[in-house]
Amino acid sequence: MDGIYVPSFNRDFSILRKIDKRLKIIGSAHNIKEIMIKKKQKVDLIFISPIFKVKKKTEFLDIYKFNTLSKTAKKKVIALGGINKKNIKKIKMVNCSGYAGISYFNDKID
């Protein structure tokens, strides 16, 4: 699949006129406001993060807030952030199409 990534800080709606219609648009969001912006940008899929605690931030969503945001999105969502061996089983309780996690996969390689 070919596509582009639109980060959460990108709030530009003119982006829709600049993109080849055959490309998938993937966006990221951390809250309801950002999800609404991504919906207006007509993204095909949304990364919602961070679901679990990450080193860079003090705040994270956890399962309940994540599920609330994913239902608001009404699009395919991917769980992102803080996924590791200790919490990977919690992903089964989350309303998502998939998950991504650097720490989880780095742990597998070591």
Buried (B, 14 or more C-beta within 10 A) or exposed (E): EEBBEBEBEBBEEEBEEEBEEEEEBBBBBBEEEBBEBBBEBEBBBBBBBBBBBBEEEEEBBBBEBBBEBBEBBEBBBBBBBBBBEEBBEBBEEBBBEEBEBEBBEEBEEE
